[in-house]
């Protein structure tokens, strides 16, 4: 089970500093997107949460990525404005076919559409809309491809192909199909399919809208006043499922992986402080040292004139976005050990981290949230933890003796 603290940190990432957001979203798909007017339902849901979307769509029945890649309406809409997101939904069966067939019929056109999207605006993010298995599997292809004979088998094939498309194109994945799977496992009495056992019912589309709200806005749909006319118990269930599916595996769906994220470590020595920039996806840095001085160096060193408490701010960004992080440096003439920030308690050394403060607990997680290793006996100041002992680790959550906690991402410090 994923650590409560890691889950809390992920949720905190997407729920703090709430401001009203508006997103420009283009939906490219077919009847699975058009059913119950998913774009409008997402708009109504966002409105009820204080946010909004401006949307357009092209969703002819049965359309494939191959057809969209040469469709004048699709190409015109992609080029019509600088979208925040373009959502791509393939024909419902094709991604569940054998990978040898998907390699020819799906992936090249997914890449072509993604390239056209980025050519129009390099800051637009492509979102692959992971669909769901048919309620009783794909009977029309079962004889020649047994994995799709059941709902769960077909869903697994869809999951594989959509994750491949997301990873191959550095794009997001909206995990609607996985949310359906979770909903069915929790309460199978809520029917997400209509009578054809393929297209979404009102409940199915509402679940999809909740997943898209969480994916695009990075905010939980729980508590949304808009319920599409569903009962309070059903809408609450679907909101909870969407929330859990998205936020429990953000890195699996690549959500936030391409965002600029400001982060830094402070290493004082006397009144001189080395600032180490460990920001993600950032090409620029703007520092405010809290004493009237600033810098645009990536990882500057700064000497303060006198001891004191200083609020240090880093703005990291790229051509598409910026992120800001502030932390308080409590500095006296002895420097190290006098700060009240957890970040000052560790120092990057070759192959590991040197601890300058006593640590109670060090937990290592993989990118998908799986627990890799736990150092529960604690580390004393002066000890080093080696990354080689945590093969596959992506994030460390460190709790210090003063109960301060630090999330440390394993990457090269620039």
C-alpha positions as CSV (number, residue, x, y, z in Angstrom):
1,X,0.0,0.0,0.0
2,X,1.3,3.5,-0.8
3,X,2.5,5.5,2.1
4,X,-0.1,8.0,3.5
5,X,2.6,10.7,3.4
6,X,3.4,10.2,-0.2
7,X,-0.3,10.3,-1.1
8,X,-0.7,13.4,1.0
9,X,2.2,15.1,-0.7
10,X,0.8,14.3,-4.2
11,X,-2.6,15.6,-3.2
12,X,-1.0,18.7,-1.7
13,X,0.8,19.3,-5.0
14,X,-2.4,19.6,-6.9
15,X,-4.7,21.2,-4.3
16,X,-2.7,24.1,-2.7
17,X,-2.7,27.7,-3.9
18,X,-6.1,27.3,-5.5
19,X,-6.9,29.8,-8.3
20,X,-9.7,29.7,-10.8
21,X,-8.5,28.1,-14.0
22,X,-9.7,28.1,-17.5
23,X,-8.5,25.5,-20.0
24,X,-8.8,25.4,-23.8
25,X,-9.5,21.8,-24.8
26,X,-10.0,20.2,-28.2
27,X,-11.5,16.7,-28.3
28,X,-10.6,14.5,-31.3
29,X,-12.4,11.1,-31.3
30,X,-15.6,9.4,-32.2
31,X,-18.9,8.3,-30.7
32,X,-17.3,7.3,-27.4
33,X,-16.5,11.0,-26.9
34,X,-19.7,12.3,-28.4
35,X,-22.0,10.0,-26.3
36,X,-23.8,12.1,-23.7
37,X,-21.7,15.1,-24.9
38,X,-18.6,14.5,-22.8
39,X,-17.0,17.9,-23.5
40,X,-20.1,19.7,-22.4
41,X,-20.4,17.5,-19.3
42,X,-16.8,18.3,-18.4
43,X,-17.5,22.0,-18.9
44,X,-20.5,21.8,-16.6
45,X,-18.5,19.9,-14.0
46,X,-15.6,22.4,-14.1
47,X,-18.1,25.3,-13.8
48,X,-19.5,23.8,-10.6
49,X,-16.0,23.7,-9.2
50,X,-15.3,27.3,-10.1
51,X,-13.2,26.5,-13.1
52,X,-14.0,26.5,-16.8
53,X,-13.1,25.2,-20.2
54,X,-13.4,26.5,-23.7
55,X,-13.8,23.5,-26.0
56,X,-14.3,22.3,-29.5
57,X,-14.6,18.7,-30.8
58,X,-14.6,16.6,-33.9
59,X,-16.1,13.2,-33.2
60,X,-17.5,11.4,-36.3
61,X,-18.8,7.9,-35.5
62,X,-16.2,5.1,-35.9
63,X,-13.3,7.5,-36.7
64,X,-9.8,6.3,-36.2
65,X,-6.5,8.1,-35.7
66,X,-5.7,7.3,-39.3
67,X,-8.8,9.0,-40.5
68,X,-8.4,12.0,-38.2
69,X,-4.8,12.5,-39.4
70,X,-6.1,13.5,-42.9
71,X,-9.5,14.9,-41.9
72,X,-9.8,18.6,-42.9
73,X,-12.0,19.4,-39.9
74,X,-9.6,17.8,-37.4
75,X,-6.6,19.5,-38.9
76,X,-8.4,22.9,-39.1
77,X,-9.4,22.7,-35.4
78,X,-5.9,21.7,-34.3
79,X,-4.6,24.8,-36.1
80,X,-7.4,27.1,-35.0
81,X,-5.9,28.3,-31.7
82,X,-3.1,27.6,-29.1
83,X,-4.9,24.9,-27.2
84,X,-3.9,24.0,-23.6
85,X,-4.8,20.3,-24.3
86,X,-5.8,18.2,-27.3
87,X,-7.5,15.0,-26.3
88,X,-7.1,12.0,-28.7
89,X,-9.4,9.0,-28.6
90,X,-8.9,6.1,-30.9
91,X,-11.5,3.8,-32.3
92,X,-12.7,1.6,-29.4
93,X,-11.2,-1.7,-30.6
94,X,-8.0,-0.9,-32.5
95,X,-5.7,-0.3,-29.4
96,X,-6.8,-3.7,-28.1
97,X,-5.5,-5.6,-31.1
98,X,-2.2,-7.5,-31.1
99,X,0.8,-5.2,-30.7
100,X,2.1,-6.1,-34.2
101,X,-1.2,-4.7,-35.6
102,X,-1.3,-1.7,-33.3
103,X,2.3,-0.9,-34.4
104,X,1.0,-0.4,-37.9
105,X,-2.6,0.8,-37.5
106,X,-2.5,3.0,-34.4
107,X,0.9,4.2,-33.2
108,X,2.1,5.9,-36.4
109,X,-1.0,8.0,-36.6
110,X,-1.0,8.8,-32.9
111,X,2.5,10.2,-33.4
112,X,1.5,12.1,-36.5
113,X,-1.4,13.8,-34.7
114,X,0.8,14.6,-31.7
115,X,3.4,16.1,-34.0
116,X,0.7,18.3,-35.7
117,X,-0.5,19.4,-32.3
118,X,3.0,20.5,-31.1
119,X,3.7,22.1,-34.5
120,X,0.7,24.3,-34.0
121,X,1.8,25.2,-30.4
122,X,4.8,23.7,-28.6
123,X,3.1,24.3,-25.3
124,X,0.0,22.3,-26.0
125,X,-0.2,19.0,-24.2
126,X,-1.5,15.9,-25.9
127,X,-3.8,13.8,-23.8
128,X,-4.5,10.2,-24.9
129,X,-8.1,9.2,-23.8
130,X,-7.8,5.6,-22.5
131,X,-11.1,4.0,-23.2
132,X,-12.7,0.9,-21.7
133,X,-13.3,-2.8,-22.6
134,X,-16.6,-3.9,-23.8
135,X,-18.8,-5.3,-21.1
136,X,-18.5,-8.9,-22.2
137,X,-15.3,-8.5,-24.3
138,X,-15.0,-8.1,-28.0
139,X,-16.9,-11.0,-29.5
140,X,-16.1,-10.0,-33.1
141,X,-12.4,-10.5,-32.6
142,X,-12.4,-13.1,-29.8
143,X,-11.8,-16.1,-32.2
144,X,-8.6,-14.6,-33.7
145,X,-7.3,-12.7,-30.6
146,X,-8.3,-14.5,-27.4
147,X,-7.1,-11.8,-25.0
148,X,-10.1,-9.6,-25.9
149,X,-12.6,-12.4,-25.2
150,X,-13.4,-10.9,-21.8
151,X,-13.8,-7.4,-20.5
152,X,-10.8,-7.5,-18.2
153,X,-8.6,-9.0,-21.0
154,X,-9.7,-6.3,-23.5
155,X,-9.1,-3.6,-20.8
156,X,-5.6,-4.8,-20.2
157,X,-4.8,-4.5,-23.9
158,X,-6.2,-1.0,-24.1
159,X,-4.2,0.0,-21.0
160,X,-1.0,-1.3,-22.6
161,X,-1.5,0.6,-25.9
162,X,-2.6,3.9,-24.4
163,X,0.3,3.9,-21.9
164,X,2.6,3.2,-24.8
165,X,1.2,6.1,-26.7
166,X,1.6,8.4,-23.7
167,X,5.1,7.4,-23.0
168,X,6.2,7.3,-26.7
169,X,4.9,10.8,-27.3
170,X,5.7,12.4,-23.9
171,X,2.0,12.9,-23.5
172,X,-0.6,12.6,-20.7
173,X,-3.0,9.7,-20.4
174,X,-6.5,10.2,-19.1
175,X,-7.1,6.8,-17.4
176,X,-10.9,6.5,-18.0
177,X,-10.7,2.8,-18.7
178,X,-8.9,2.1,-15.4
179,X,-11.5,4.2,-13.6
180,X,-14.2,2.0,-15.1
181,X,-12.4,-1.1,-14.0
182,X,-12.1,0.3,-10.4
183,X,-15.8,1.3,-10.4
184,X,-17.0,-2.1,-11.5
185,X,-14.8,-3.9,-8.9
186,X,-16.2,-1.7,-6.1
187,X,-19.9,-1.6,-7.2
188,X,-20.9,-3.6,-10.2
189,X,-24.6,-2.5,-9.8
190,X,-23.6,0.9,-11.3
191,X,-23.9,0.1,-15.0
192,X,-21.4,2.2,-17.0
193,X,-22.5,0.8,-20.4
194,X,-25.7,1.2,-22.5
195,X,-27.5,-1.7,-24.0
196,X,-24.9,-2.3,-26.8
197,X,-22.4,-3.1,-24.0
198,X,-19.9,-0.8,-25.7
199,X,-20.9,2.9,-25.5
200,X,-21.0,4.7,-22.1
201,X,-24.2,5.2,-20.1
202,X,-24.8,8.6,-18.4
203,X,-22.9,7.1,-15.4
204,X,-20.0,6.1,-17.7
205,X,-19.7,9.5,-19.3
206,X,-19.9,11.2,-15.9
207,X,-17.1,9.1,-14.6
208,X,-15.1,10.0,-17.7
209,X,-15.8,13.7,-17.0
210,X,-14.5,13.4,-13.5
211,X,-11.4,11.7,-14.7
212,X,-10.8,14.4,-17.2
213,X,-11.3,17.1,-14.6
214,X,-8.7,15.6,-12.3
215,X,-6.3,15.0,-15.3
216,X,-6.6,18.5,-16.9
217,X,-7.0,20.7,-13.8
218,X,-5.0,18.5,-11.4
219,X,-7.8,19.0,-8.9
220,X,-10.1,16.5,-7.2
221,X,-13.7,16.2,-8.5
222,X,-14.9,15.1,-5.1
223,X,-17.7,17.4,-3.9
224,X,-18.6,18.7,-7.4
225,X,-22.1,20.2,-7.3
226,X,-22.8,19.1,-10.9
227,X,-24.0,15.5,-10.9
228,X,-25.6,15.2,-14.4
229,X,-28.8,14.3,-12.8
230,X,-27.4,11.2,-11.0
231,X,-28.2,10.4,-7.4
232,X,-25.9,11.8,-4.7
233,X,-24.7,8.3,-3.9
234,X,-23.9,7.3,-7.5
235,X,-22.2,10.7,-8.3
236,X,-20.2,10.6,-5.1
237,X,-19.0,7.1,-5.8
238,X,-17.9,8.1,-9.3
239,X,-16.2,11.2,-8.1
240,X,-14.3,9.1,-5.5
241,X,-13.2,6.5,-8.1
242,X,-12.0,9.2,-10.5
243,X,-10.0,10.9,-7.7
244,X,-8.4,7.7,-6.6
245,X,-7.6,6.4,-10.1
246,X,-5.9,9.7,-11.1
247,X,-4.1,10.8,-8.0
248,X,-3.0,7.4,-6.8
249,X,-0.8,7.0,-9.9
250,X,0.0,10.5,-11.3
251,X,3.4,9.4,-12.7
252,X,1.9,6.4,-14.4
253,X,-0.4,8.7,-16.4
254,X,2.5,11.2,-16.9
255,X,0.4,13.8,-15.1
256,X,2.7,16.6,-14.0
257,X,5.8,14.9,-15.3
258,X,6.4,17.6,-17.9
259,X,5.5,20.6,-15.8
260,X,8.1,23.0,-14.5
261,X,8.5,22.4,-10.8
262,X,10.6,24.6,-8.7
263,X,12.7,22.9,-6.0
264,X,16.0,23.7,-4.3
265,X,18.4,22.7,-1.5
266,X,20.2,25.3,0.8
267,X,23.6,24.4,2.1
268,X,24.9,27.1,4.5
269,X,28.5,27.5,5.6
270,X,28.9,30.4,7.9
271,X,27.0,33.3,6.3
272,X,27.7,31.9,2.8
273,X,25.0,29.7,1.4
274,X,25.1,27.4,-1.7
275,X,21.8,27.1,-3.4
276,X,21.3,23.9,-5.4
277,X,18.6,24.1,-8.0
278,X,16.9,20.7,-8.4
279,X,14.0,22.0,-10.3
280,X,12.2,19.8,-12.9
281,X,11.7,20.7,-16.6
282,X,13.1,24.2,-16.1
283,X,15.4,26.1,-18.4
284,X,15.5,29.4,-16.4
285,X,15.9,30.4,-12.8
286,X,15.2,33.6,-10.9
287,X,16.3,33.8,-7.3
288,X,15.3,36.3,-4.5
289,X,17.6,35.7,-1.5
290,X,15.4,37.7,0.8
291,X,17.9,40.4,1.6
292,X,17.3,42.6,-1.4
293,X,19.8,40.6,-3.6
294,X,18.9,38.3,-6.5
295,X,20.4,36.1,-9.2
296,X,19.5,34.3,-12.4
297,X,22.3,31.7,-12.1
298,X,21.1,28.1,-12.0
299,X,22.7,27.2,-8.7
300,X,24.2,30.4,-7.2
301,X,26.2,31.0,-4.0
302,X,25.3,34.0,-1.9
303,X,26.9,35.5,1.2
304,X,24.6,37.3,3.6
305,X,25.8,40.4,5.4
306,X,24.5,39.3,8.8
307,X,22.6,36.6,10.6
308,X,18.8,36.6,10.4
309,X,15.7,34.9,9.0
310,X,15.4,35.2,5.2
311,X,12.6,34.1,2.9
312,X,14.3,32.7,-0.2
313,X,12.3,32.4,-3.4
314,X,13.0,30.5,-6.6
315,X,11.0,31.0,-9.8
316,X,11.8,28.2,-12.3
317,X,10.3,27.9,-15.7
318,X,10.5,27.2,-19.4
319,X,8.8,28.7,-22.5
320,X,5.4,27.3,-21.4
321,X,5.1,27.7,-17.6
322,X,6.7,28.9,-14.4
323,X,6.6,27.6,-10.8
324,X,7.5,29.3,-7.6
325,X,8.9,27.9,-4.3
326,X,9.7,29.8,-1.2
327,X,11.5,28.6,1.9
328,X,12.7,30.3,5.1
329,X,16.4,30.3,5.9
330,X,17.2,30.9,9.6
331,X,20.9,31.8,9.5
332,X,23.4,32.7,12.2
333,X,27.1,33.1,12.1
334,X,27.8,29.4,12.4
335,X,25.6,28.7,9.4
336,X,25.1,25.0,9.0
337,X,22.8,23.4,11.6
338,X,21.2,26.7,12.5
339,X,18.6,26.7,9.7
340,X,15.1,25.4,10.4
341,X,14.6,24.0,6.9
342,X,14.7,20.3,6.3
343,X,16.4,20.9,3.0
344,X,19.6,22.2,4.8
345,X,19.9,18.8,6.5
346,X,21.1,16.9,3.5
347,X,24.0,17.4,1.0
348,X,24.3,15.7,-2.3
349,X,27.5,13.7,-2.6
350,X,28.7,11.3,-5.3
351,X,26.3,8.3,-5.4
352,X,24.2,9.4,-2.4
353,X,23.2,11.9,0.3
354,X,25.2,13.1,3.3
355,X,23.0,13.8,6.4
356,X,23.8,16.9,8.5
357,X,20.8,16.2,10.8
358,X,19.5,13.1,12.5
359,X,16.9,11.3,10.3
360,X,14.1,9.2,11.8
361,X,12.9,7.6,8.6
362,X,13.9,7.4,4.9
363,X,11.4,5.8,2.5
364,X,12.1,5.3,-1.2
365,X,9.4,5.1,-3.9
366,X,9.5,4.2,-7.6
367,X,8.0,6.6,-10.1
368,X,4.7,4.8,-10.0
369,X,4.4,5.1,-6.2
370,X,5.6,1.5,-5.3
371,X,7.6,1.2,-2.1
372,X,11.2,0.3,-3.0
373,X,13.0,0.5,0.3
374,X,12.7,1.8,3.8
375,X,15.4,2.8,6.2
376,X,13.4,2.8,9.4
377,X,16.2,2.6,11.9
378,X,17.2,6.2,11.2
379,X,20.4,7.9,10.2
380,X,22.7,10.0,12.4
381,X,24.2,13.3,11.3
382,X,27.4,12.6,9.4
383,X,26.1,9.3,7.9
384,X,25.6,8.8,4.2
385,X,22.9,6.9,2.4
386,X,23.8,5.4,-1.0
387,X,21.5,5.4,-4.0
388,X,22.9,2.0,-5.1
389,X,21.0,0.5,-2.2
390,X,17.7,1.7,-3.6
391,X,17.7,0.5,-7.2
392,X,14.7,1.8,-9.0
393,X,14.0,4.6,-6.5
394,X,12.6,7.9,-7.9
395,X,11.5,9.8,-4.8
396,X,12.8,9.8,-1.2
397,X,10.6,10.9,1.6
398,X,12.8,11.8,4.6
399,X,11.5,12.5,8.1
400,X,14.0,14.3,10.4
401,X,14.3,14.2,14.2
402,X,12.6,17.6,14.4
403,X,9.7,16.0,12.5
404,X,10.3,18.2,9.5
405,X,9.8,16.2,6.3
406,X,11.5,16.5,2.9
407,X,10.6,15.0,-0.5
408,X,13.8,14.5,-2.5
409,X,13.7,13.5,-6.2
410,X,16.6,11.4,-7.5
411,X,18.1,13.3,-10.4
412,X,21.2,15.0,-11.5
413,X,21.6,18.4,-9.7
414,X,22.2,21.0,-12.4
